[in-house]
Structures are given as structure tokens and as C-alpha cells.
Amino acid sequence: INAEYGEGRELQNSFFYSTDFLYFLELNKEVGASSWLTAKPYRHLGFELNHQEFTDAIALRYGFSILNLPSHCTCGEANSPDHALSCGNGGFSIMRHNEVRDALAEAASHAGIKGVEIEKVLLPCENHNLPLTANIAPDARMDVFGVGLWGRLQKTYIDVKIFHPEAKSYKKKSIRSLYNYHESCKKRSHNRRVVEVEQGGFSPFVMATTGGLAPEADRIVRTLAGRISTKHRGTTYIEAISFLRTRIRFALLR
């Protein structure tokens, strides 16, 4: 804080009572968003960060500048923490997405969901009258597939979406409205095709870069935790859901 805003109490108070800092506090108070801070650093579970990763994570948590951040992104734009978390260049957004996808698939397998697959290609849909908003690409695929999440023989298709709530276009929107917006976009794109062509159910897994989960994603995590506690005797529901939230949070930090 001293490096960012000076050592004067008046300058620091102007930050702590600013609208931006209060918004960061709101994001950090979401369930599971701060789980990485209290986790024991078990290396075999991936619950560890090196010095640079920890420093960057704290800076992002409170909206501070990141030390030694390149002045320009590979896309040519001026760089900043917000830009770095939103830009698709360089492959980092894809890596972050895939880490969360893999953590989710791993949890589904651990919970006893059958036939878990990642990047499952959808069936062709040329002969179906789908809405204009539907994704009709021949190579469209879902991030995670499994049987038995919502029903004993029901096929479930999950697609992951990670967004940065501090992006300029989101500045005046509440986090709840952003969750609803991205869930609705995912459903408009995939739900009809999955239901009519695949004869399955579609669930969007939307989360913010700050670690918060949208309602549907939270429902998935809670359901998986319940399955894990039932399947693995000696593991309580509280232990299972705490582990899942922490596992997904660390995947996001990577």
C-alpha cells in the first residue's frame, strides 16, 4: 500500500474508502473466493504458490499494480492487470480455462460420475431447427461431459466460462447481473442443441477471475461435494466442498 498510495494516512484512507476498493471487498467476500489464502500448502494437491505468484495474487485481490508487468501486451495494447486477465492473446486465458475444466472433470470422476470426458464433440445438427443464437458449428464441443450428475442415466454437458468483473465494459454492473448475463449467453448458445440433438442436459459453469461462482456453477460444486461425501466414507460434506472450492480456486490462480 505504501508503494502504491504513499505513506500518508490521508492518502491510504482515500484508497480504503474508495468505490473501487469497496467493490474489490465485495468480490473477495464471495463464497470460496478467499479459500486459497487459508489453504495449507500441500504440494501434491497443487495448493502452493511461489513468491511471485503469491505477490501477484494479492495485488489482483486488492487492485494494486503488479510489479514488473510488461508495459505492452503481445496484442500491442498498453498492459495492465485488467487487460492481462481479459486479453485472449498469448494463450494464458486458454490455459486458465483448461485448468478449471480439468479440475472440474477430476472432481466429477472422484464423485462417481460415469463416462467423464473433456472436450466432447457434439453430434451434427444440420437437420434440426435451432435458434439463431445457437452454436451450430460442426466441431462444437463441451468442456466436460458425464452421466449421472443430475439423474441416474442423464447425460450432462458442462461448458466453462471465466470472465473478469473489473473489465471496463463491466464497471457499472453488479457481480450478480454479470453472472446472470454470462449464464444466459451460454444457455442461448448451447442449451437447445444439447437438449434436442444430444438428448441431454446443459449446465454452464461460470466464474469470475476473482474466484466467485455463478448460481449454476455453485450448484454443480455443491452436488459434486454431496456425491463425494456419500461415496467416500469418512469424508464429510463440509470437507468435500471446502476441498473442491479450494482446488478450483488454485486452478484459477494458475
Secondary structure as UniProt FT lines:
FT   HELIX           2..5
FT   HELIX           9..16
FT   HELIX           19..28
FT   TURN            31..34
FT   HELIX           35..38
FT   HELIX           43..45
FT   HELIX           51..62
FT   TURN            67..68
FT   TURN            74..75
FT   HELIX           81..86
FT   HELIX           89..91
FT   HELIX           92..110
FT   TURN            111..112
FT   STRAND          114..121
FT   TURN            126..127
FT   TURN            132..133
FT   TURN            138..139
FT   STRAND          141..147
FT   TURN            152..153
FT   STRAND          155..163
FT   TURN            165..166
FT   HELIX           168..170
FT   TURN            171..172
FT   HELIX           175..193
FT   HELIX           194..198
FT   STRAND          201..208
FT   TURN            209..210
FT   HELIX           215..231
FT   TURN            233..234
FT   HELIX           237..253
//
